[in-house]
Amino acid sequence: MVNNEMYMIGDDANHLLIVDSNINIIDSIPLYSFSDKRIPKAVKADLEAMTVLPDGNILLLGSGSLAPYRNTAWIINPIIKSKDSIRLDVFFNRLKSSEIKEINIEGVASVENKIILANRGNKSNPNNYLIITENEFWKSQNDSAFHITSLTGTNGDTNFNGISGIAYSAKSKQLIMTASTEDTYTTHGDGAIGKSYLWIINDINTKLYNNILAIDKKIELDSAFAEIKGHKIESVTILKETEEEYHLALAADDDNGSSHLFKIIIKKV
């Protein structure tokens, strides 16, 4: 959310959509000029992650799961609606030389002047990682330090649950994450949709350089909210926060060109 406006994009969309607090479309920012509504899967930028930076600009990231098309980022100025495209090949190649091996960035958050990237695994590589790096890491891709932490306890029942989005509460110091089950064995393949979850880590600002992080609270969204069942939740944003509750927006994707937005309220404890 920026100035009570929410910015939304699909992983194969041409435009960044801007909606108000009542989910009415008020504007859009063109990023690509493909003639079709959906960018073909083989060449889409796979824009999966978005956050507001300390300077007020918006960072929009490609997943990095298929070079060169998905190694792209955008910096959006929400005031004047300007946009700048960035290549992330150097930084993503450095990540591939680490323990992660397969890059699939699904979420990003700005925390304590650091950037957290959420890397989703799959059934062949059932590991979720958080990558903590420097603010404006794209300006010094050869030199920006990064730390990788593994999320433990993120395997649900018999299926791997992959992290799909993150949001940070500066007020509560909590990292809120979405996760979903998908029957896929690769970073860029789609599969049958399973359950979706909400995960919360407390005091994340004090744990940025832990090697392993545990989930403090888990909510099975399909059971808690009947309307969500059958939808693959891809991202989360905080609409409003009180002392006791979060008002959240969850975006869902059915892999067929349709998206749904859900508003939910959860207790903090």
C-alpha positions in Angstrom: 0.0 0.0 0.0 1.2 3.5 -0.9 -0.9 6.5 0.0 -3.9 4.3 0.4 -3.4 2.9 -3.1 -2.6 -0.8 -3.8 -0.3 -1.8 -6.6 -0.9 -5.1 -8.3 0.6 -7.1 -11.2 0.3 -10.6 -12.5 3.4 -12.6 -13.5 2.5 -12.4 -17.2 0.8 -9.0 -17.2 1.7 -6.0 -19.4 0.6 -3.3 -16.9 1.0 -2.5 -13.2 -2.5 -1.9 -11.8 -3.3 0.7 -9.2 -6.5 0.3 -7.1 -8.0 2.2 -4.2 -8.8 0.8 -0.8 -12.2 -0.4 -2.1 -10.4 -2.3 -4.9 -11.6 0.1 -7.6 -9.2 0.5 -10.5 -7.9 4.0 -10.6 -4.8 3.9 -12.8 -2.2 1.7 -14.4 1.4 1.9 -15.5 2.4 0.1 -18.7 5.6 -1.9 -18.4 5.5 -4.1 -21.6 3.9 -3.8 -25.0 2.9 -7.3 -26.0 -0.2 -7.3 -28.1 -2.0 -10.0 -26.1 -3.4 -9.6 -22.6 -1.0 -12.2 -21.3 2.7 -12.2 -22.0 3.7 -15.7 -23.4 5.1 -17.9 -20.6 8.4 -18.6 -22.4 9.3 -14.9 -22.4 7.4 -13.3 -19.5 9.3 -11.4 -16.9 7.6 -13.3 -14.1 7.2 -10.3 -11.9 6.4 -12.0 -8.5 7.5 -9.7 -5.8 6.9 -6.0 -4.8 7.8 -3.8 -1.8 8.0 -0.1 -0.9 11.6 1.1 -0.4 12.8 3.5 2.4 12.8 6.3 -0.2 9.2 5.7 -1.1 9.8 4.1 -4.5 8.4 0.7 -5.3 10.7 -2.2 -6.1 9.2 -4.8 -8.5 11.2 -8.0 -9.0 11.2 -10.8 -11.6 11.6 -14.4 -10.1 15.0 -15.1 -11.7 13.8 -18.6 -12.5 14.5 -18.5 -16.2 17.3 -16.3 -17.6 17.4 -13.9 -19.3 13.7 -13.0 -19.3 13.1 -13.3 -15.6 16.2 -11.5 -14.4 14.5 -8.1 -14.5 13.5 -5.5 -11.9 11.6 -2.2 -12.0 11.8 0.9 -9.8 8.5 2.7 -9.8 8.0 6.3 -8.5 4.4 6.2 -7.2 4.1 10.0 -7.2 5.1 10.9 -10.8 4.5 7.3 -12.1 8.0 7.1 -13.6 9.6 3.7 -14.2 13.2 2.4 -14.6 14.1 -1.1 -15.7 17.1 -2.9 -14.1 18.9 -6.1 -15.1 19.7 -8.4 -12.2 21.9 -11.0 -14.0 25.0 -10.4 -11.9 23.3 -10.6 -8.5 21.2 -13.7 -9.5 24.3 -15.5 -10.8 25.9 -14.9 -7.4 22.9 -16.4 -5.7 23.1 -19.4 -7.9 26.7 -20.0 -6.8 25.4 -20.2 -3.2 23.6 -23.0 -1.4 20.3 -22.1 -3.1 21.1 -23.4 -6.6 17.6 -22.8 -8.0 16.4 -19.2 -8.0 12.7 -18.5 -7.7 12.1 -15.2 -6.0 8.4 -15.0 -4.9 8.4 -12.2 -2.3 10.4 -9.1 -1.2 10.2 -6.9 1.8 12.1 -3.9 3.1 13.1 -4.5 6.8 15.3 -2.2 8.9 16.9 -0.7 5.8 17.7 -4.2 4.5 15.9 -6.2 1.8 14.5 -9.6 2.3 14.0 -11.8 -0.7 11.9 -15.0 -0.4 13.0 -17.9 -2.5 10.5 -20.7 -3.2 11.5 -24.3 -3.5 9.6 -27.1 -5.3 9.0 -30.8 -4.9 12.4 -31.6 -6.4 14.1 -29.0 -4.2 11.9 -28.7 -1.1 13.6 -25.8 0.6 12.4 -22.3 1.3 15.0 -19.6 1.9 15.1 -16.0 2.9 17.9 -13.9 1.4 18.9 -10.8 3.4 20.8 -8.3 1.4 21.5 -4.5 1.2 19.1 -1.8 0.4 19.6 -0.8 -3.3 21.6 -4.1 -3.8 21.0 -3.7 -7.6 23.4 -0.7 -7.7 26.4 -2.8 -6.6 25.5 -6.3 -7.7 29.1 -7.6 -7.6 29.7 -6.4 -4.1 26.4 -6.3 -2.2 26.6 -8.7 0.8 23.8 -11.2 1.3 23.0 -13.8 3.9 20.9 -16.9 3.4 18.6 -18.3 6.1 16.6 -21.5 5.8 13.0 -21.8 6.9 12.4 -24.9 9.0 9.1 -26.6 9.5 7.7 -25.4 6.2 6.8 -28.9 5.0 3.0 -29.5 5.5 1.5 -33.0 5.8 3.0 -35.0 2.9 3.3 -32.1 0.4 5.9 -29.4 0.2 4.6 -25.9 0.8 6.4 -23.2 -1.1 6.7 -19.6 0.1 4.7 -17.3 -2.3 4.8 -13.8 -0.8 5.9 -11.8 2.2 5.0 -8.5 4.0 6.7 -6.8 6.9 5.0 -5.0 9.8 7.3 -2.2 11.1 4.9 -1.7 14.0 4.8 -5.3 15.2 8.2 -6.4 13.9 6.6 -9.5 12.3 7.2 -11.0 8.9 3.9 -12.3 7.4 4.3 -14.9 4.6 2.0 -16.8 2.3 2.7 -20.3 1.2 1.0 -22.8 -1.1 1.1 -26.4 -2.2 1.6 -26.9 -6.0 2.4 -30.2 -7.7 5.4 -29.0 -9.6 9.0 -30.3 -9.7 10.6 -27.2 -11.4 11.0 -23.5 -10.6 9.1 -22.4 -13.7 6.4 -25.2 -14.1 2.8 -25.0 -13.0 1.0 -27.8 -11.3 -2.2 -28.8 -9.6 -3.2 -26.4 -6.8 -3.3 -27.6 -3.2 -3.8 -25.8 0.1 -2.6 -22.3 1.0 -1.2 -21.1 4.3 -0.3 -17.9 6.3 3.0 -18.1 8.2 4.2 -15.5 10.7 7.7 -15.0 12.2 7.9 -12.8 15.3 10.7 -10.3 16.0 12.2 -10.7 12.5 14.3 -7.6 12.8 16.4 -9.4 15.5 16.7 -12.6 13.5 17.9 -11.3 10.1 21.2 -13.1 10.3 20.1 -16.4 11.8 21.1 -19.4 9.8 17.7 -21.1 10.5 14.3 -19.6 11.2 11.3 -21.3 12.6 7.7 -20.3 11.9 6.0 -18.9 15.0 2.4 -19.1 13.8 0.7 -21.1 11.0 -2.8 -20.6 9.6 -4.3 -23.0 7.1 -6.2 -20.5 5.0 -8.4 -23.1 3.2 -9.9 -24.2 6.6 -10.1 -20.7 8.2 -11.7 -19.0 5.2 -14.0 -21.1 3.0 -13.9 -18.6 0.1 -10.1 -19.3 -0.3 -10.4 -23.0 -0.8 -9.2 -24.0 -4.3 -7.3 -20.8 -4.8 -3.5 -20.6 -4.9 -2.5 -17.6 -2.7 0.4 -15.8 -4.2 1.0 -12.7 -2.1 0.0 -10.7 1.0 -0.1 -7.0 1.9 -1.1 -5.3 5.1 -4.1 -3.0 4.5 -4.5 -1.9 8.2 -3.1 -2.9 11.5 -4.5 -2.4 15.0 -3.1 -3.5 18.4 -4.9 -6.8 18.1 -5.6 -7.5 14.4 -4.2 -7.4 10.9 -6.4 -6.5 8.0 -4.7 -8.3 5.0 -5.2 -8.5 1.3 -4.3 -11.8 -0.3 -3.9 -12.2 -4.1 -4.7 -15.6 -5.8 -3.7 -16.9 -9.2 -5.3 -19.8 -11.0 -2.6 -20.1 -13.7 -5.2 -19.5 -16.4 -5.1 -15.7 -16.6 -7.6 -15.0 -13.8 -6.8 -13.4 -10.4 -8.8 -13.0 -7.2 -8.3 -10.7 -4.3 -9.4 -11.6 -0.8 -9.6 -9.3 2.3 -9.2 -11.1 5.6 -8.8 -10.2 9.3 -6.6 -12.3 11.6 -5.8 -11.9 15.3 -2.2 -11.2 16.1 -2.0 -13.7 19.0 
